[in-house]
Amino acid sequence: MASNFNNINLVAQENTKRLQKTIPDTMKSFKALQDSAYKAGALDEKTKEFAALSFAIADKCEGCIGNHVNKLIKLGATREEIAEIAGVAIVMGGGPGSVYGGKALQAYDDSTDA
């Protein structure tokens, strides 16, 4: 049985495909912006993904949480690192950050069967 965050990721990916088909120029530009912003520079890619995850938690974007957690897993992030970033997001996002910080750990657990 697929996990909650696996389903959220699948739905988000399908919705992105809908947008790519309907507004291809906008989505190509958005993808180029993403590629540029996440490219390693003064900060490495993993650090940038942690920053993105903290915003995803604070902004309560489940699709974003799943996406950035999956990218962080590929970059070698641990569950403990995800938890610490959730802690930072809780400070920045207050009570809602604590709820969505737990969702980030759920996304990690769902993606790794921890």
C-alpha positions, 0 to 999 in steps of 0.5 A, a space after each residue: 500500500 502506498 503511503 500518504 506522502 507517496 500519494 501526495 507526491 504522485 498527485 503533485 507530479 500529475 498536477 505539475 504535468 497538467 500545468 506543463 501541458 497547459 502553460 509550457 512557457 511559464 513552467 519551462 521558465 519556472 524550471 530554469 529558475 529552480 535549476 539556477 537557484 538550487 545549483 551549488 554555489 556558495 551553498 551546496 545543493 543539500 544546504 539549499 534543499 534544507 532551506 527550501 524544506 524549512 519554508 515548505 514546513 512553515 508555509 504548510 505545503 505538503 507537496 513541497 515537503 514531499 518533494 524536498 524530503 525526497 531530494 534530501 534523501 537522495 543527497 544523503 540527509 538523515 532523519 535526524 537532520 530532517 528533524 532539526 530542520 523541522 525544529 528551525 521551521 517550528 521556531 519560524 512558523 510557531 504552532 503550525 510549524 510543529 504540525 508540518 514539521 511532523 509531516 516532514 518526518 512522516 514524509 521521510 518515514 514514508 519514503 524510506 520505510 523507517 
